[in-house]
Amino acid sequence: MAHIPPELKAKLERDPQAIVNLIVRVKDKPQAHLDDLRALDVTVRRTFTLIPALAIQGRASALLKLAKKSWVQSLEEDKVVHTMS
């Protein structure tokens, strides 16, 4: 199973119908798994090129299933980043 921070796992389990944005790190090329993501009704928002990862959006219940895929390395919440001024 993929690494999921405990607070994120608790959030996903608490509300399985919630729509959540995540960054998924994969063990190989992200493009190889687009069909798997579509099958889970997960939307790919962005494919990263410098790291093997995807920004996705989907229901919490589907994202917990995604975490069990052998090609998924880790899941983390995709949050807004603020700069210091």
Helices and strands as residue ranges (DSSP letters): H 6-14, E 19-26, G 30-33, H 34-39, E 43-47, E 53-59, H 60-66, E 72-77
